[in-house]
Amino acid sequence: MAEMREWTLTRGVQPPVVFTGSLMAHQDGVSGISLWQSLISSGRWHDLSLFRTREGRLVVYICYRTRITGELDNREVFTVDAPSDLAAVFAQYQQVAFPVIAARMMGDARSRQQALGSLIARFQAQVASLLAALPESANKLA
C-alpha cells in the first residue's frame, strides 16, 4: 500500500474533506489521450481517485472538468465502508450528476446529447479501469 499522508479534497462551495490515508487508484481523464481525442471529447472529462483512510474506509473523489467557457466544473466526495459498495457509488453519481452536467452544457440539444453520450462512455470505461486496478479482494464487486 502507498504511504499514508494527509489529503484535502475540495468540493466547490462545500467545506473540503480532510483525512489521512493513501491513494489506492486514480484515473485521469485526459492523460494518455491524443490531441484529436481531446478535441472530440469537447474539452470535458472526469478525474477519478480512490483512497483508503487510516481507519480503513474508502473515499471516492470524482472531479468533472470542462474547458468550455460558461460551463462549470464539479467535485464530489463519497465515503463507503466496503469495496462492494463502490459500484453503487459510481452508478448513483452517473444517475444524479449526468443530467445536471447535461443541463449545464453549452450548444444545441443535438450536440449536447452527443457530448453527453461520449462523456458517459468514457466515465464508464474509467470506472471499469479504476476498479480493475484494485487489489483482488476489492475487485470482487457485487
Number of C-alpha atoms within 10 A of each C-alpha: 8 10 7 15 12 11 16 11 16 17 16 11 8 9 10 13 15 11 18 14 21 20 18 18 18 19 21 14 19 17 9 8 9 10 10 8 12 15 10 12 18 17 15 22 22 23 19 21 19 23 23 23 20 14 10 12 14 23 24 20 21 21 20 20 18 18 12 13 8 9 15 13 16 17 18 18 16 15 17 16 13 12 17 15 15 24 15 13 15 16 13 12 14 14 11 10 14 17 12 10 17 16 11 14 22 13 10 8 12 9 13 18 14 11 19 20 14 16 21 15 11 16 21 14 13 19 22 14 14 19 22 14 15 15 12 9 9 15 16 12 13 9
